[in-house]
Amino acid sequence: MLVAQSYLVRNGLKQTHRLVGKVSYALVPFIVLSTVNLVHFRMKPAAGQMSNVTMYFMALMLNAVVVFVVLYALAMVNRRRPAIHARYMVCTAFPLFTPVTDRLIFNYFPSLVSAVPVLDGNPLVQVVGFLLADLLLAALAIWDLRVNKRKDVFPIALGLMGAYHVSVLTVYRIPAWKGFCEWFVG
């Protein structure tokens, strides 16, 4: 949808762009609900035995959804400001990096697996995706500042992503998160 929307705008098909954009008002809630349902389904076997790894992965997936929704909401709030709207829409892809980078690392770069931190024996390859996302956002922020004299969107997205990454790497240690996780899977 991101690629199609860019194509439509670039080719002057703004009405079609708006129509497709309206589909996102149904698609995004569907993505959120299906993701939350998937997390619940995948974590259900852990009910009653909430490990650090389980709580880590719940934070990874649920907090990604929160950041995705915040970036999408910022894009929609700014839909009448095309340059800002487009940048925020591009940023909605960043919370979704780790599912892709995890698979790429395990399948094509297994030597990286031994180089990442470990939680209870599980390699946290997600930190590579975090680093990649943060580096790309930082590069976009620098580029946008130098080329367009803009410092509004990409630094905000980088801050949101940084908060997301820190939360994933730390929240599993907080007793209140364990309580939430037990409630969620229960």
Backbone as numpy.savetxt, mean C-alpha at the origin, in Angstrom:
# Nx Ny Nz CAx CAy CAz Cx Cy Cz
-6.61 -0.06 -14.33 -7.44 1.13 -14.33 -6.56 2.39 -14.33
-5.45 2.34 -13.57 -4.54 3.48 -13.55 -3.98 3.77 -14.94
-3.58 2.73 -15.64 -3.02 2.89 -16.99 -4.10 3.38 -17.95
-5.26 2.78 -17.88 -6.35 3.18 -18.78 -6.74 4.64 -18.54
-6.81 5.04 -17.29 -7.19 6.42 -16.98 -6.17 7.41 -17.53
-4.91 7.09 -17.39 -3.86 7.96 -17.94 -3.98 8.06 -19.46
-4.21 6.92 -20.08 -4.38 6.89 -21.54 -5.56 7.77 -21.97
-6.67 7.65 -21.26 -7.87 8.42 -21.61 -7.62 9.92 -21.51
-6.97 10.35 -20.46 -6.68 11.78 -20.29 -5.72 12.26 -21.37
-4.67 11.49 -21.59 -3.65 11.88 -22.58 -4.26 12.01 -23.98
-5.29 11.22 -24.28 -5.90 11.26 -25.60 -7.17 12.11 -25.66
-7.36 12.95 -24.64 -8.47 13.90 -24.65 -9.84 13.31 -24.41
-9.91 12.12 -23.87 -11.19 11.47 -23.62 -11.62 11.68 -22.17
-11.81 12.94 -21.82 -12.08 13.29 -20.42 -13.42 12.78 -19.93
-14.44 12.76 -20.78 -15.74 12.24 -20.36 -15.65 10.76 -20.02
-14.94 10.02 -20.87 -14.76 8.59 -20.62 -13.93 8.39 -19.34
-12.91 9.25 -19.17 -12.10 9.21 -17.95 -12.99 9.39 -16.71
-13.89 10.33 -16.77 -14.79 10.58 -15.63 -15.72 9.39 -15.38
-16.23 8.80 -16.46 -17.10 7.63 -16.30 -16.36 6.45 -15.68
-15.16 6.18 -16.18 -14.35 5.10 -15.62 -14.00 5.43 -14.17
-13.72 6.70 -13.90 -13.41 7.12 -12.54 -14.56 6.86 -11.58
-15.78 7.01 -12.07 -16.95 6.75 -11.22 -17.05 5.27 -10.86
-16.54 4.42 -11.73 -16.51 2.99 -11.42 -15.65 2.73 -10.17
-14.64 3.56 -10.00 -13.76 3.37 -8.83 -14.51 3.57 -7.52
-15.60 4.33 -7.53 -16.39 4.50 -6.31 -17.00 3.18 -5.84
-17.19 2.26 -6.75 -17.65 0.92 -6.38 -16.47 -0.04 -6.23
-15.47 0.14 -7.08 -14.33 -0.78 -7.08 -13.50 -0.67 -5.80
-13.22 0.53 -5.35 -12.38 0.69 -4.17 -13.02 0.07 -2.92
-14.30 0.32 -2.64 -14.89 -0.39 -1.50 -14.86 -1.91 -1.67
-15.03 -2.38 -2.90 -14.92 -3.82 -3.16 -13.52 -4.33 -2.84
-12.50 -3.59 -3.25 -11.11 -3.96 -2.96 -10.88 -4.01 -1.45
-11.37 -2.99 -0.76 -11.19 -2.93 0.70 -11.89 -4.11 1.37
-13.16 -4.31 1.03 -13.92 -5.40 1.67 -13.34 -6.77 1.34
-12.95 -6.97 0.09 -12.40 -8.28 -0.27 -11.04 -8.49 0.39
-10.25 -7.45 0.53 -8.96 -7.59 1.21 -9.15 -7.91 2.69
-10.04 -7.18 3.34 -10.31 -7.44 4.75 -10.85 -8.86 4.93
-11.73 -9.27 4.03 -12.26 -10.64 4.09 -11.15 -11.67 3.87
-10.26 -11.41 2.93 -9.14 -12.31 2.67 -8.23 -12.42 3.90
-7.93 -11.28 4.51 -7.08 -11.29 5.71 -7.77 -12.12 6.80
-9.05 -11.89 6.98 -9.79 -12.65 7.99 -9.73 -14.15 7.69
-9.97 -14.52 6.45 -9.95 -15.92 6.04 -8.57 -16.55 6.24
-7.53 -15.84 5.80 -6.16 -16.36 5.89 -5.66 -16.48 7.32
-6.13 -15.58 8.19 -5.65 -15.56 9.58 -6.53 -16.35 10.53
-7.68 -16.78 10.07 -8.63 -17.53 10.92 -7.98 -18.75 11.58
-7.15 -19.52 10.87 -6.51 -20.66 11.53 -5.63 -20.26 12.72
-5.21 -19.00 12.80 -4.36 -18.55 13.90 -5.16 -18.16 15.13
-6.48 -18.23 15.06 -7.32 -17.85 16.21 -6.89 -18.66 17.43
-6.69 -17.95 18.53 -6.29 -18.59 19.77 -4.80 -18.81 19.92
-4.03 -18.60 18.86 -2.57 -18.75 18.93 -1.90 -17.63 18.15
-2.14 -16.42 18.59 -1.69 -15.23 17.89 -0.18 -15.05 18.05
0.58 -15.43 17.03 2.03 -15.30 17.07 2.46 -13.92 16.58
3.71 -13.58 16.83 4.26 -12.32 16.32 4.16 -12.26 14.80
4.41 -13.38 14.14 4.37 -13.43 12.67 2.95 -13.16 12.17
1.97 -13.78 12.81 0.58 -13.55 12.42 0.20 -12.09 12.58
0.59 -11.51 13.72 0.25 -10.09 13.97 1.00 -9.18 13.01
2.23 -9.54 12.66 3.01 -8.79 11.68 2.30 -8.79 10.32
1.89 -9.98 9.87 1.24 -10.07 8.56 -0.12 -9.39 8.54
-0.82 -9.41 9.66 -2.09 -8.68 9.72 -1.85 -7.18 9.59
-0.81 -6.68 10.26 -0.46 -5.26 10.13 -0.04 -4.94 8.70
0.72 -5.83 8.10 1.18 -5.63 6.72 -0.01 -5.44 5.78
-0.98 -6.31 5.90 -2.11 -6.28 4.96 -3.15 -5.22 5.32
-3.53 -5.14 6.57 -4.59 -4.19 6.95 -4.11 -2.74 6.88
-2.87 -2.49 7.30 -2.36 -1.12 7.24 -2.14 -0.67 5.80
-1.82 -1.61 4.91 -1.70 -1.27 3.49 -3.04 -0.79 2.95
-4.11 -1.45 3.36 -5.45 -1.04 2.92 -5.76 0.36 3.43
-5.39 0.65 4.66 -5.65 1.99 5.22 -4.92 3.05 4.41
-3.64 2.84 4.11 -2.87 3.81 3.34 -3.43 3.94 1.93
-3.78 2.82 1.32 -4.39 2.84 -0.01 -5.65 3.72 0.00
-6.51 3.53 0.98 -7.76 4.30 1.07 -7.47 5.78 1.30
-6.50 6.09 2.14 -6.16 7.50 2.39 -5.66 8.15 1.10
-4.78 7.47 0.37 -4.26 8.04 -0.89 -5.38 8.18 -1.92
-6.24 7.19 -2.01 -7.38 7.27 -2.92 -8.29 8.43 -2.53
-8.57 8.58 -1.25 -9.43 9.67 -0.77 -8.80 11.03 -1.10
-7.49 11.14 -0.93 -6.81 12.40 -1.27 -6.92 12.67 -2.78
-6.83 11.62 -3.57 -7.00 11.78 -5.02 -8.40 12.27 -5.35
-9.40 11.69 -4.71 -10.79 12.08 -4.99 -11.10 13.48 -4.48
-10.56 13.84 -3.35 -10.76 15.21 -2.83 -10.18 16.22 -3.82
-9.11 15.83 -4.49 -8.42 16.73 -5.43 -8.76 16.43 -6.89
-9.91 15.81 -7.15 -10.23 15.43 -8.54 -10.42 16.62 -9.46
-10.67 17.79 -8.93 -10.82 18.99 -9.76 -9.48 19.70 -9.98
-8.42 19.14 -9.40 -7.06 19.66 -9.58 -6.24 18.55 -10.23
-6.29 18.45 -11.55 -5.77 17.28 -12.26 -4.33 16.88 -11.91
-3.44 17.82 -11.75 -2.04 17.47 -11.47 -1.92 16.78 -10.11
-2.63 17.28 -9.12 -2.59 16.68 -7.79 -3.34 15.35 -7.79
-4.50 15.33 -8.42 -5.31 14.12 -8.51 -4.50 12.98 -9.14
-3.86 13.26 -10.26 -3.10 12.22 -10.96 -1.96 11.69 -10.11
-1.27 12.59 -9.41 -0.16 12.15 -8.58 -0.63 11.24 -7.44
-1.73 11.63 -6.80 -2.24 10.77 -5.72 -2.72 9.43 -6.26
-3.31 9.42 -7.43 -3.74 8.15 -8.01 -2.54 7.25 -8.28
-1.46 7.81 -8.79 -0.24 7.02 -8.99 0.23 6.44 -7.65
0.13 7.24 -6.61 0.60 6.81 -5.28 -0.22 5.66 -4.70
-1.45 5.46 -5.18 -2.26 4.35 -4.65 -1.62 2.99 -4.95
-0.72 2.94 -5.91 -0.05 1.67 -6.23 1.02 1.30 -5.19
1.56 2.28 -4.49 2.69 2.01 -3.61 2.37 1.11 -2.41
1.21 1.20 -1.78 0.94 0.26 -0.67 0.84 -1.19 -1.14
0.74 -1.39 -2.43 0.57 -2.74 -2.96 1.88 -3.34 -3.48
3.00 -2.71 -3.19 4.29 -3.18 -3.68 4.69 -4.53 -3.13
4.51 -4.75 -1.82 5.10 -5.94 -1.21 4.56 -7.26 -1.74
3.29 -7.40 -2.10 2.90 -8.69 -2.68 3.69 -9.03 -3.95
4.03 -8.01 -4.72 4.79 -8.23 -5.94 6.26 -8.49 -5.62
6.85 -7.61 -4.81 8.28 -7.76 -4.52 8.57 -9.05 -3.75
7.67 -9.46 -2.86 7.87 -10.72 -2.12 8.03 -11.88 -3.09
7.12 -11.97 -4.04 7.16 -13.09 -4.99 8.39 -13.02 -5.89
8.73 -11.81 -6.32 9.93 -11.66 -7.16 11.18 -12.08 -6.40
11.27 -11.69 -5.15 12.46 -12.04 -4.36 12.55 -13.55 -4.16
11.45 -14.15 -3.70 11.49 -15.60 -3.45 11.75 -16.40 -4.74
11.22 -15.93 -5.88 11.36 -16.69 -7.13 12.64 -16.39 -7.90
13.10 -15.14 -7.87 14.21 -14.76 -8.74 15.45 -14.25 -8.02
15.31 -13.87 -6.75 16.45 -13.33 -6.01 16.55 -14.00 -4.63
16.64 -15.33 -4.60 16.64 -16.02 -3.30 17.82 -15.62 -2.41
18.89 -15.11 -3.01 20.04 -14.70 -2.18 19.67 -13.52 -1.27
18.66 -12.75 -1.65 18.22 -11.63 -0.80 17.52 -12.12 0.46
16.95 -13.31 0.40 16.18 -13.83 1.54 17.05 -13.92 2.79
18.30 -14.31 2.61 19.19 -14.44 3.76 19.70 -13.09 4.25
19.47 -12.03 3.48 19.98 -10.71 3.84 18.97 -9.83 4.58
17.74 -10.31 4.71 16.70 -9.49 5.34 16.53 -9.88 6.80
15.92 -8.99 7.59 15.67 -9.35 8.99 14.73 -10.55 9.10
14.75 -11.18 10.25 13.94 -12.38 10.48 13.07 -12.15 11.70
11.83 -12.62 11.64 10.92 -12.57 12.79 10.49 -14.00 13.09
10.89 -14.49 14.23 10.56 -15.86 14.64 10.86 -16.88 13.54
12.03 -16.72 12.90 12.46 -17.65 11.87 11.94 -17.36 10.47
11.09 -16.34 10.33 10.53 -16.00 9.01 11.24 -14.78 8.44
11.80 -14.91 7.23 12.47 -13.75 6.62 11.44 -12.67 6.25
11.74 -11.44 6.61 10.83 -10.33 6.33 11.24 -9.66 5.02
11.00 -10.37 3.93 11.38 -9.85 2.61 10.60 -8.59 2.25
9.54 -8.31 2.99 8.75 -7.11 2.73 9.58 -5.84 2.88
10.64 -5.89 3.69 11.45 -4.69 3.87 12.11 -4.26 2.56
12.34 -5.20 1.67 12.89 -4.85 0.35 11.85 -4.05 -0.44
10.60 -4.52 -0.41 9.52 -3.78 -1.07 9.32 -2.41 -0.44
9.42 -2.35 0.89 9.31 -1.06 1.58 10.38 -0.10 1.08
11.61 -0.60 1.06 12.74 0.23 0.63 12.56 0.69 -0.82
12.16 -0.22 -1.68 11.95 0.12 -3.09 10.86 1.19 -3.23
9.74 1.00 -2.55 8.65 1.98 -2.62 9.11 3.34 -2.11
9.83 3.34 -0.99 10.29 4.61 -0.42 11.30 5.30 -1.33
12.20 4.53 -1.92 13.18 5.12 -2.84 12.49 5.70 -4.07
11.52 4.98 -4.62 10.80 5.49 -5.79 10.01 6.76 -5.45
9.36 6.77 -4.29 8.62 7.97 -3.89 9.57 9.14 -3.63
10.71 8.87 -3.02 11.69 9.94 -2.80 12.19 10.48 -4.13
12.46 9.59 -5.09 12.91 10.02 -6.41 11.82 10.85 -7.11
10.57 10.41 -7.00 9.47 11.19 -7.58 9.33 12.56 -6.92
9.52 12.60 -5.61 9.43 13.88 -4.89 10.53 14.83 -5.36
11.75 14.30 -5.50 12.87 15.14 -5.96 12.63 15.59 -7.40
12.22 14.66 -8.25 11.93 15.00 -9.65 10.84 16.06 -9.74
9.76 15.87 -9.01 8.63 16.81 -9.07 9.04 18.19 -8.56
9.88 18.23 -7.56 10.36 19.51 -7.05 11.25 20.20 -8.07
12.17 19.45 -8.66 13.11 20.05 -9.62 12.44 20.45 -10.93
11.61 19.57 -11.47 11.02 19.81 -12.79 9.78 20.69 -12.72
8.92 20.43 -11.75 7.62 21.12 -11.69 7.49 22.09 -10.53
8.54 22.20 -9.72 8.51 23.08 -8.53 7.37 22.73 -7.60
7.01 21.44 -7.54 5.92 20.95 -6.69 6.51 20.18 -5.52
5.99 20.44 -4.36 6.42 19.68 -3.19 5.22 19.30 -2.33
4.11 18.98 -3.01 2.89 18.73 -2.26 2.51 17.26 -2.15
2.53 16.50 -3.20 1.94 15.16 -3.17 2.93 14.07 -2.76
4.03 13.94 -3.47 4.93 12.82 -3.23 5.55 12.82 -1.83
5.91 13.98 -1.26 6.37 13.95 0.13 5.29 13.48 1.11
4.04 13.85 0.87 2.95 13.38 1.73 2.80 11.86 1.60
2.83 11.38 0.36 2.72 9.93 0.14 3.91 9.20 0.77
5.09 9.78 0.68 6.27 9.17 1.29 6.11 9.11 2.81
5.58 10.17 3.40 5.32 10.17 4.84 4.31 9.11 5.24
3.24 8.99 4.46 2.23 7.96 4.74 2.83 6.56 4.61
3.60 6.36 3.57 4.23 5.05 3.38 5.24 4.77 4.49
6.00 5.77 4.88 6.95 5.59 5.98 6.25 5.21 7.26
5.14 5.88 7.56 4.36 5.55 8.76 3.82 4.12 8.65
3.37 3.75 7.48 2.88 2.39 7.26 3.99 1.37 7.51
5.16 1.61 6.96 6.26 0.68 7.11 6.70 0.55 8.56
6.81 1.68 9.24 7.18 1.64 10.67 6.11 0.89 11.47
4.84 1.14 11.14 3.77 0.46 11.89 3.84 -1.05 11.70
4.09 -1.49 10.49 4.16 -2.93 10.23 5.31 -3.56 11.02
6.43 -2.85 11.09 7.61 -3.40 11.75 7.57 -3.28 13.27
6.59 -2.56 13.80 6.57 -2.36 15.26 5.26 -2.74 15.94
4.13 -2.58 15.27 2.83 -2.70 15.94 2.57 -4.10 16.48
3.18 -5.12 15.89 2.93 -6.49 16.37 3.43 -6.68 17.81
4.26 -5.77 18.29 4.78 -5.85 19.66 3.85 -5.22 20.69
2.84 -4.52 20.25 1.96 -3.76 21.15 0.80 -4.66 21.60
0.59 -4.77 22.91 -0.49 -5.64 23.41 -1.87 -5.29 22.84
-2.14 -4.01 22.64 -3.45 -3.63 22.09 -3.63 -4.19 20.68
-2.55 -4.28 19.91 -2.65 -4.86 18.56 -2.99 -6.35 18.66
-2.38 -7.02 19.63 -2.70 -8.43 19.82 -4.18 -8.59 20.14
-4.70 -7.71 20.99 -6.13 -7.75 21.31 -6.98 -7.53 20.08
-6.59 -6.56 19.26 -7.33 -6.32 18.02 -7.28 -7.55 17.11
-6.09 -8.11 16.95 -5.92 -9.27 16.06 -6.77 -10.45 16.54
-6.77 -10.70 17.85 -7.58 -11.80 18.38 -9.07 -11.54 18.14
-9.49 -10.29 18.34 -10.88 -9.94 18.05 -11.19 -10.14 16.57
-10.30 -9.67 15.72 -10.52 -9.71 14.27 -10.66 -11.12 13.75
-9.76 -12.01 14.14 -9.85 -13.37 13.63 -10.92 -14.18 14.35
-11.30 -13.73 15.57 -12.36 -14.42 16.31 -13.71 -14.10 15.75
